[in-house]
Amino acid sequence: MKRIAYFDNAKGILIIFIILAHVLSLCSKYYNYSDDFFKFAALFMLQCFFFISTYFQSKSKTPRKKRILNLLKTYLLWQTIITIYYAFVLQIIDFNLNYLIPRYTLWFLITMIFYNKAEWILEKVSYKIMIPISIIIGLVVGFIPIIGSTLSLSRTFVFFPFYVLGYYAKDLNLLSKIKTKQVKTITIILSIIILIVILNYNSILSIKILKGKYSYFDIDNVNIILACGERLLFYIVSIIVSIAFLNLVPKKESMLTTLGRNTLYIYLTQGMILKTFVTEKILLDNRIVGTLLLFLCAFILTIVVTRIINKVQSYKKYKMEVIHG
């Protein structure tokens, strides 16, 4: 399928937000950062990633079994690499090749495997049924305390509505509907109001609700019914802010376009790089300069690693073509 610069630009912007959110999160104790930026970014960054991923994938010519196998192989490889690196290089964990609990950012791959498996249901069921059902599932799963980080089950259910919306988006002509001038103006104004309210009233949306990996029972000092209402609010707010974001993404090709075409390996490697800097305390005392340098180092190194991986993959592909040719 032909790539469209708009979607690559969106992914490029989103990966920048993800890296910066991880930088601020990992440095929160060292630099005494609040969680304000994460709260802002958590309203749209993963939601839009899932939406965009399935927007193309739902009409992909690549067989579903092949997509799932590729995701599984990538997960198993990177789970092994990161576990070995954390255990023997950084020495921050005991060596244990547990593939049921994904390391750091790798939960995304497990979740995408489940979503690909779920497509056979989406193919057969109308959006009128599946969209409300996906929201209900995301709300109800919070009442089941045993569903958590194992196989990324909690996040898989919580973010499922955004994947479902992306799956049906083409059939519903959803992008054209949300990218009108009126919708753009309304959602941007509402997003600004939402941001001001959330940043000034911390109790409205807790970090644990935003991360999506906790049951309602694991959210401190909150009635489980109120926590369910908070997750519903999270869905509503996320949809508004995500629409505003998609309306602000540039359409023309730029550096963001190139960046957006390589987000997977940037996403997979940035966690290891950031953990290395923080664990080894390779941080400057000056908070602003230190944060900026850490972000730039992580950003540049992830791109370098990504290019190396792409080179190796293209070389292997070339060798295979030569052999089979």
N, C-alpha and C positions, 0 to 999 in steps of 0.2 A: 504494500500500500504506500502511495506517495506521501512523503512527509509534508506537513504543513508548518510553516515557520511560527504561526501563532501558538500552536501547542508546544513546540519546542521552546519558545520564549517563556511560556508559562512554567514549564518544567525547570528552565534555567533559573528563573526568579525563585521558584519554590525551593530548589536545592540550596540556594544562597541563604534563604530563611532558615532552613533546617540546620545547616552548618552553624549559623550564628546562634540559633536557639540552643544547640548542643554546647557551643563554646561557653555561652553565658551560664548554662546549667552546670557544666563541669567546673567552672571557675567560681560558682556562687559562694562557696565557703572562703576561698582564697581572697577574692576581691569584695566579698560581702554584697553580692548582687541580689536584688529582689527577683521575683519570678514574673514581673510585669511583661517583659518581652515575650516570654514563653506563652503567657496567657493570651497575648495578642495573636502570635503566630499559630497557636493551637486551634484557633477558630477557623482556619482555612487551609493550612499547608498540607496536611495529610488528606483532608477531605478532597481537595482539588487534585492531588496526586492520584487517588483512587478513581476519581471521576474521569480524569484524562486517560489513565491507563486502560480502563475498560471501554472508553469511547471508541478507541481504535481496535482493541483486542476483540470486542464482541463481533466485529465483522472481518476479523483476520482470516486469511486463507491457510494459515498454519494450523494443522490439526490440534485439537485440544489436548490429546494425549501427549503430543510432542512438546507443547507449551508447558504442561505440568511436569514432564520429565526434565525439561531444561531448568525449570525453577527448582525442582528437587535436587538435581545434581549441583546447581549453584549453591543451594543452601547447605548441603552436606559438605561440600568443599570448603566454604567460608566458615562454617561452624567449626570445622576441624582446624583450619588455619588460625582463627582467632583464639580458640581454646588453647592451642599450643603456644601462641604468642603471649597471651595473658599469663599462662602458667609458668613458662620457662624463661621468657624474656623480661616481662614486667613483674612477674611473680606476685600477682595480685589475687590469684585464685589457685585452688588445688586442681591438679590435672584430673579432669573427668570429662570424657567424651559423651556428654549427655545431650542427645539430639532432640529430646522432648521439650527442653527449655532453651529457646533461642537466645544467643548472646546479643545484648544491646540492640542494634538496629536490625538484626536479622529476622526479627519477628515479621517484618514486612513481607519477606519471601514466603514464609509459612502461610500467612494470611492470603497472599495471592494464589497459593496452591489451592486452598479451600475455595476461594472465589471462582477459580477456573473450574473446579469440580461442580460448583453450584450452577454453572451456566446451562447444564442440561435441563435444569428446572426452569430457569429463566426463559429458555427457548420455548417452553410449552405453556407457560402461564402469562396471562395478561399483566401489563404494568399496573392496571387498576387494582389488581390483587396483590402483586408482589411489592410495590412501593410501601403501602401501609403495613403489610406483613413484616417487611424488613425493619421498619421502625418499631413495631410491637416487639419483635424478637430482641432488638437492641435494648429496649426498655426492660423487658422481662428477665433477660439474662443476668441483670444486676442483682436479682433476688436469689440467685443460685451461688452460694458462697464457694463451692468447690471449683467453679470456673474462674480461672485466673490466667497466670502467665504460661502455664503448660500448653505447648503447641499454639501459643498466642490466641487461645480460644476467646477470651474476653474481648480483646481488641478486634478480632475477626467479626464477632457479632455486633459490636458497637459501631464499627465503621461500615458495616454491610450496606446500610441505606445509600451511602454515597457511591458505592460500586454499582448498586442496582440502578440508581439514577443515571450513571454513565452508560450502563448497558442499554437502556431504553432511549437515551438522549437523541440518537439519530432518527429513530422511528417517530419520536414526538416532536422533532425539529426544535429541540429544547434550547439550543444555543441561540438560534434566531429570535426566539421568544424572550430570552433573558437579556439580549444585547440591544434592546431598543433604548432610545434616549431617555424615555420616562423611567424605565426600570433601572437604568444606570444611575440616574440622578437620585431616585428614591433610596436605592440600596447603599449608595455611597454616604448619603446623609444619615441613614439609619446605622451604618457601620461606625461612623464617627461617634454617634450618640452611644452605641453599644460599648465602644472602646472606652469612652470617658467613664461610663457607669461601672464597667467591670474593673477598671484600674482604681477607681475610688471606693468601691465597695467589694473588698476581697472575698466576702462570704457568699456572693451571688453564684459564682462558678468556681468550685474548688479545683486545685491542681489534679487531684485524683479523678475527678469527673472528666477533666479535659484529656487526661492521658488514656482513659478508656480501658485500662487493664485491671481495675479494681472492682470488686462487688460492692454493693451498697453497704454491706456489713463492715467493709474495710475502710470506710470513709469516717473519719473521726468526728465525734460529737454531732452527728446528723441523723435524724430520723430516717429510716429506710424509705418511707413513702415520700418524704421531702427530697431525698436523694434521687428517687425516680423522676420526680418533677424537675429536678435540676438537670438530669440527663435530657429530658424532653426539651427544656429551655436551651440546652447545648445544641440540640439538633436544629431548632428554629434559628438560633443566632448564627450557627455555622453556615446554614443555607444562605442567609442574608449576606454575610461577610464574604462567602465564597463567590456569590454572584457579583458582588462589587469588585472583587479581585479579578474575576474573568473579564469584566468590562474594562479593566485598566491595563490589561496585558497588550503590549504593542504587537502589530501584525507583521511589520517588516523584518527581514532578516538582519541579524546583528550578532555580536559576540554571544548574546544570550541564546541564540539559536543553536550555535555549536555546543555551548555548555549543556543545553537541554537534551541534546542527542546522546549524551554520555552520563546521564544521571545515575544509572544503576550502580556502576562501579565507584563513582564518586560517593554515593550514599553508603556503599559497603565498606569503603576504605577510610572514610573520614572519622569513624568511631575509633579505630585503632590508633590513628595518628593523634587525635585529641587526647585519648587515654594516655598515650606515651608522654606527651608534653606535661599533662597534669600529674601523672604518677611520678615522673622524674623531676617534677617541680622546675621545669624549664620555663619559668614565668618571670616577667619583670615586676618590680615592686609598684611601678606606676600603673594604676588600674586601666586607664584609657589606652595608653601606648601598649601595655601588655596584652590587653584584649584584642586590640587591632592587629598586633603582630601575630598572635596566636591564630586569629581568623585567617589572615593572609597566608601564614605558613601551612595551615591545614588545607586551605583552598588550593594553593599552588601544588602542594605535595599530592593531593588527591587527583589533580588533573594529570600530573606527571605519571603517577601509578596507573591511572586509567589509560593513558596513551600507551604505556608499556604493555598493558594487558591486551589492548586492541591490536597492537602490533603483533604480539604473540599469536592471537587468535587469527588474524589475517594471514600470518605466515603458515600456521597449521592448515588453514583452509586452502591456501595456495598449494601446499605440499599434497594435500588430499586430491586437489584437482589434477595435479601433475600425475599422481599415482593412478587415478581412475581414468585420466585422459589417455 
